[in-house]
Amino acid sequence: MTITQLYYVLAVAEHKNFTKAAEKCFVTQPTLSMQIQKLEDELDILIFDRGKKPIELTEVGRKIVIQAKNIVNESYRIQDIVDQQKGFIGGEFRLGIIPTVMPTLLPMFLKTFIKKYPKINLKIEELTTEEIISRITEGHLDAAIAATPLENEHIKERVLYYEPFVGYIPENHKLHSQDKIKIEELSLDDMLLLEDGHCFREGIINLCKTFKNQEADQFQLESGSIETLIKLSNEGLGMTLLPYLHTFDLNENYKKNLHYFYEPSPAREVSLIYHKSELKLQIIEALHKVITGIVRGAIAFQNVKIVSPLPVK
């Protein structure tokens, strides 16, 4: 039994196809099939039911895959130990970022990070929280930046910063004349929200429902981007809430519509998350250090008081 054979098994279990698994592993399909056949012969069992389309794991095969994931991950840890001993911080690192964080956070830290750690090959994807959790659990992401807490037993969370909510209230809205707003004044009746699936949407709904018995389905108008929410708000269709970092790039006319909350300000928790196996910790630590140094400084400079966030559901 070899690590390579187990790696091939995991690839077939994921893709349910020998040809696709071979492509992922950068070997020929006969080579991959032969190695898996050798492992099955050695163990005297069948890992895959090849008579079904797509290919399925046998009952014992499912148990083997669970253990194979642990063994392969532990083999990667050996390289981690060597890299840390040598002080090497580099190699490929797959990072996911949620849509409401990506456009504001990435430009703030990326240039600094790649300059400081030129040997790291960052591969960044914009993904929903649900996609991120799935990919981290399956080993397709090394880490991600998402709103937390997630309360997932397979994932560890390291807080990067707390980002306050800021009201975007157009001139024709009843709350526009107020210098600051209170949480209890928010209403889902005229709140513009992101589409279902965005964790920032859930944060706003939770915020409104904390102080009032409101149902999320009262409001019908939703959008896929924060920029669209701002435009709809300017058309008099309601108010919306923005993540604090999204307010930095607004033009001066739009900034006149920003209204901050009375302290303590409601906020969301944004964290660097990764699998509990803690692979590539030296890169995770480097990311955490760079991002916190930049973002926390930006938020502190604006003199905004942050409180514990609402739970993400």
N, C-alpha and C positions, 0 to 999 in steps of 0.2 A: 504494500500500500504506500502510495506517495502523495505528497502535497499536490503535485500536478494533477494526479488522477482525481483527487477530491475537488480541485478547482474546475476540472472539466465536468464533473457531476453537477456542481452548482450552476454552471453555465447552461447545461441541458435542462435542469430543473426550472430555471428562470425562463428560458425561451421556448421550452417544450418542442424543440426541434434541433436535431443534430447538426444540420447544415448551418443554421443561424448561430448556434453555440460555437461551432468551429471558427466561424468568421470573427466572433467576439474574442476568441482565444488566440487568433492569428495562427491557426494550424489548419491542416487539411481535414476534411470530414472523416476520411478513413483513419487518420492518426488518432483523432479524438475518439472515434467509435472503438478502435482497437484497445485503447487504454482503459476505457470504461468496461469493456468486455473482460479484460484481464482482471480488473478489480472485482467484478461480479464472480468470475471463476475462482478467484482467491478466497472470496467470502462464501462462495457456494450459495448465492442468492441472486435474485433479480432486483435491481434497483429501479428499473423502468419497465413499464408495460408498453412494449413497442407495437402491440396490436391495436392500440387505440390512436385516434387522430383528433387532436394533437396528443403527443406522447404524454403519459401520466406516470407519476411515481407510484410504485407499489406501496403497500402498507409499511413494510420494513424500509423501503426507500425514503419515505417521509421522515422516519426516525434518523436515518443515516444523514440526510441533508441537514437536519438540525445540528447534529454533531459536527458535520463537515464545516459548517459555517464557523463554529467555534475554533476548530483546528486551523482553518485557513487564516482567520483573524489573528490567532496567536502566532502564526508563522510571520505575519506582517509585523507583529510587535517586535520580533527579533531585529528586523531592519531598523525599527524605531529606536531600539536600545543602542544599536551601533551608531546611528545618526546623532543621537544625543551625546554619546560618549565622545564623538569626534567634533561636536559643536556644529554639525551641519544642519542648516535650515534650508531645505530646498526640495525639489521634486514636484510632481503634479499634485494639485490640491483642488478638489471639486467643491465649490461653494454655491449654495442656493440662497436667494434673497427674496422676500415677499414683495409684491408689487407696490405696496404703499411705503416701503422703505427704500427700494432700489434707486429711484430717480434722484432722491435727495442725499442719501448716505454715500452711495458709491463714488460720486465725484469728489466728495469731501476727503475720502481716505485712500482711494486707489493709487493715485500718483505717488503719494508719500510711501505707501506700502511697497510698491514694486521697485521704487528707488532704494529703499532700505533693505529689501530682501530680493535681490535680482535673480537668485537661483530658484525661486518658487515660481512654478508655472500654474497660475491661477486659471481655473475654468469656471466661469460664473454663469449661473442660469437664474432667470426670474421665474419663480414658482409659487404656487399657493401653499398655504400652511399644510394642507392635507397632502399635497404632492411631496413636500419636503419631508414630512414624517415618514411617508412610505419609502422614499428613496434612502433616507438615512437608515431606516430599519433593515432595508434590503442590501445595504452596503454600496449604493450607487452615488452617495454624497459623503464627503468627509465631514462637512459641517454646514451650517446655515445660519442666517440672521432672520429672526422671526419675532413676533409678539408673543410674550409668555405671561403667565405660566401655562404650560401645556399638560402637565401632570401625566406624562407618558413614562412608563417604567423602563423603557429601553433607551431613553434620551436624557442626557445631562444638559443643564442650562447654566450659562454664566452671564449675568446681567451686564449689558454694555452701557445702557443709559435709560433714564425715564423721560419720555417725551410728552409734554403737556398737550392737551387739546386746546385749540383756539377757535372761537366762533367766527364764521364768515357770514355777516349779516348785512344785506343790501339796504339801501336808504328807505325803501318803502315798507320795511319790516318793523313790527311793533317794538322790537328790542333794539333797534338801531340807535336810538337816542341815548341809550345807557352807556356810560363809560366802561363799566364792567358788568358781567352777567353772572347769575347764580345757576347752579346745576338744576335746582328745582323749577326754573323758568323754562327749561327745554321741553319741547313737545314733539312727539313723533308725527303729529298731524301735519306739520309743515317742514319736516326735516328731510333734506335730500340725502339719500344714502347710496353707498356703493352696492353693486350687485351682490347677491347671495354668494358666499364662498370667500369673501374678504373678511379677515379677522378684524380689520378696523371698523367695518360695518357692525360686527357683533359688539365691539367695544362701545360704540355709540348707543346701540339699543340697550345694552346693559346699563349704561349711564343714565339714560332716560327712565328706565324702569326701576332704578334704585329709589327714586323719589316719587314716582307716580305709577299708578297701576295702568300701564299702557301696553297695548299689543302691537307687535311689529308690523302686522299686516294691515294696519290702518292706512299706511302710506303706500302709494303705488309707483311713484316715479323714482327709478333707480338708474345708475349709470356704472360703466366699467372703469372710469377714471376720475381722479380728483379734479383734474383740469376741467372736465365736462361738468362736474358738480358746481364749480365756481361760475361757469358760463350760464348754467341754468338758474343759479341763484341771482345773477345779475339781471336775468330776464324777469325777475319778480316771482319765481316759482317756489320760493322758500329759502330757508337758511341752511347752512351745513356746518360741519365741524372739520377742521383741518389738523393734521399732525403738525406740530410746531415747526419742524424743519422745512415743511412745504411753504411756509410763509416768507422765507428768506428771498426767494426769487420773484415774488409778486411785484408788479409795477406799482408805482406810487398811488395811482387811482384805486387800485384794488386794495391796497393796504389800509385805505380809509375805512374799509368795511370790516377790518379785523377787530374783534372784541375779546379781551382776555377775561378769564374767570377770576372771581374773588378768591384769594388764597384761603386754604390750600387748593391749588389747581388740580383738576382731574388729569390723569396721565396714563399712558400705556407703557408697559415694561418691554423693552427691546433687548433681546439676548442673543448671544452666540450659542448655538445648540449643536450637539454632536452625540454620537453613539456612546453608550456606557462602556464600550470596549476601550475607549480613550486612545485610539490610534492617531498618530501624527500630532501629538500633544504640543510639540515644540512649535509647529506652525499655528495651531490654535492659540497658543499663548502669544505669539507674535501678532496675530490679527487682533486679539483682544487688547493688547497694549497700545497698538497704533490707533484703533478706533476710539477707545475710551479717552485717549489723550486729546484727540481732535474734537470729538462730539461733545463730551462733557464740558470742555472748555467753551465751546460755542453756546451751549445752553446756559452755563453759569454766567457768561458775559452779558446775557440778556436779563439777568437778575430775575429769573423765574423760579418760584418755589415749587418743588415737585413733591408729590405725596405718593403713597403706595397705589399701584394701579388696580383697576378692576380686573377680575378674572376673565381670561379668554375662554370662551366655550365653543 
